[in-house]
């Protein structure tokens, strides 16, 4: 059974170009996938969803302080190999 146009979440590049306003409207509630050559290429999401997904969740220092590896002694020894030959 084919999904109804209201359920569509995947678009070809051509159909997305032809119906960009509709893609944007639907992306407000559900991410919309645009395919190229039959493979998923990009996903269109609302600005609100993008902000939520990309919002900083603390600093690097806070992340490291909360690490379960904090306080573990790790002995890291540097290798003293010669540089490799690379063709230029």
N, C-alpha and C positions, 0 to 999 in steps of 0.2 A: 504494500500500500504506500503510495506517495504521500509525503507530508504536505499538509495544506500550506498555502503561501504564508499564513499567519505563523506557522511553526518554523519557517525557514530560518536557519542559523548559518547556512553556508551559501556562499555566492561565488560565481565565477567573476573574473575581473570585468568582463563585458557587462554582466548583469548588475554588478555593483556600480559601475560607471553610469549605467542607464538609470539606476534607481538609488543614487547616492543618498538622497533625502530619506528614503525608506530605510536604508542600511543604518543611517545615523539614528533615526527614530527608534529602531529596534535595539540598537546598541545601548540605549538608555536603560534597558531592563535586562538584556541578555547579550553577552559577547557574540559578535558576528565574525565568522571566518570567511576570508576571501581566498579562493584557490587560484592557482596558476598552473596550467598544464595538468590539471587533475589532482594537484597536491596542495595541501594547506600552505599558504604563503604568509598571510598576516591575519591578525585578529583586531577587530575594531571594538573598543570598549568605551564606556562613558568616561568623561573627564573625572567624575566623582570616583569611579572604580579605579582609574589610573592613579589618582592621588592616594587612595587607600592602599593600593598595592605598593606604591613607591615611597610612602612616607617613612622617614627615618624613625627607627625604633630604638633610639638611644645612641650613645657614642661608642666608638671602638673601645675606649677604655672600659666602659661599663660591660660591654660584651666579654672582654678578656677577663675582667674581674669575676664574672659569673660563670666562667668556664669550669667544667668539672675537672679539667686538667690543671687548674691553678694550684701551685705548690708542688707539682710533680717535678722531680729532678730529672732533667733530660741531659744526657751527655752527648753533645753534638761535636763530632770531630771533623774538621775540614780535610778534604782530600787534597793531596799535594801533587796531583797528576800534572804532566806536561800539557801545554795547549795542543789541541788536535790540529792537524793540517786540513785546511779548507781550500778547495779550488776557488779562485776568484775570477 
